[in-house]
Amino acid sequence: MAGVESEPIPSRWTILRARDYRAAMETAANVVALWPRWMENAGDLLRMKALVRSRCCKCGTLMRVEMEDVVARHGAGYSLVDKLERCRMVECIGSTFYLATRTYGGQWTTLLRDPKLIEVFEELPPVRTAWS
């Protein structure tokens, strides 16, 4: 059978890995967020002059976060990912999570990776700001 070309047969490992990958990616909880490195810790957020906000899951208040204060309290290596704090609004007992963007008008990224936290914060009240 000289001159007859056949397609290479994929190994069973290639097929198995593709099947496992598809099975793992079927649920949103299994998708890992890929973020820029400047979002990983407070020092990088401050150095990049990123805009950071906290949002309350109870009252919906969106507040500016001063990264200088965060670095002074916790150090430059402190990560805001999956960190919750109490809401600073008077009489609110809710928890806040963090959001970050590089510039005004940019896409805000919720700094949550833990699937359980993401699920808890899926339904939120409307955003409240100083103008609302």
FENMOGI-V94881 format. One record per backbone hydrogen bond with DSSP energy under -0.5 kcal/mol. CO is the residue of the C=O (numbers start at 1). NH is the residue of the N-H. E is the energy in kcal/mol with one decimal. If there is no record, write none. Layout:
BEGIN
co=<CO:CO>
nh=<NH:NH>
e=<E:E>
END
This chain:
BEGIN
co=<1:3:8:11:12:13:14:15:16:17:18:19:20:21:23:24:27:28:30:33:36:37:41:42:43:44:45:46:50:51:52:53:54:55:56:60:61:61:63:64:65:66:66:67:68:69:70:70:71:75:76:78:80:85:89:94:95:96:97:98:99:100:101:103:108:109:110:111:114:115:116:117:119:122:128:129>
nh=<4:5:10:15:16:17:18:19:20:21:22:23:24:25:26:27:30:31:32:35:39:40:45:46:47:48:50:49:52:101:65:99:63:97:60:128:56:63:54:66:67:69:70:71:72:73:74:75:75:78:43:42:83:96:92:87:57:85:55:111:53:109:51:106:110:100:112:82:118:119:120:121:122:124:62:132>
e=<-1.3:-0.6:-0.6:-1.7:-2.5:-2.7:-2.1:-2.2:-2.8:-2.5:-2.4:-2.3:-2.4:-1.9:-0.9:-0.5:-1.3:-1.4:-0.5:-0.7:-1.7:-1.9:-2.1:-2.4:-2.6:-2.4:-2.5:-1.2:-0.5:-2.1:-2.6:-2.6:-2.7:-1.8:-0.7:-2.4:-2.0:-0.5:-2.6:-0.5:-0.8:-0.8:-1.5:-2.6:-2.1:-2.2:-2.8:-0.5:-1.8:-1.2:-3.0:-3.4:-1.6:-3.5:-1.8:-2.4:-2.5:-1.5:-2.4:-2.9:-2.4:-2.8:-2.6:-1.9:-0.5:-2.0:-1.9:-2.7:-2.4:-2.1:-2.0:-2.1:-1.2:-0.7:-2.6:-1.0>
END
